[in-house]
Structure formats: C-alpha cells, structure tokens
Amino acid sequence: MDALYGDLRDPRAPQAVLAITFRLLDATSAGRALRFEKRYSTSEAAGDSSAESLVAAWNRALARTLAELTEDLRGSVAAVEKR
C-alpha cells in the first residue's frame, strides 16, 4: 500500500485516498522477471469525516482499483498469448 488516508482539508468534501502498486513477477524465469507493474491512485468522496464514511469510501476506491487491475491484466495476458 502506497497511501491510505483521509483528506480532510475541505471539511465539506472529505476524500478517502488510496494508492497501491501491483507488481507481478514471473516465478518460472531465472531472476523472477518483472512482467507487470503499475501504480493505481484514486480517491472517493466520503459523506463526512467519520470513520464509517471513510472506510466505505476506501472500499469503493479499492473495488474501482481492482476492477482496473483486472482489465489491465486481461490486456497483459492477451498480449502474452499472442506471442
């Protein structure tokens, strides 16, 4: 996890911030070659600055991030299969 925090600078518009880097290594290659690396960063509006609102917003941000990762990996797998 690169970042996980609540941005409360604007009390009228609190944000849950999430940033994470995914790295996929080829365990079958000598030296475990890096096959994929991408940093995802997103923020989601939280209804207020309560812990419950921030956690719910982080969950939405993580769901969006994982959906984007899934799409990126589909593209990576398709590229490898064409070789």
Summary of the structure (lengths in Angstrom):
residues: 83
radius of gyration: 16.6
end to end distance: 32.4
largest distance: 52.4
contacts: 204
relative contact order: 0.19
helix: 37%
strand: 36%
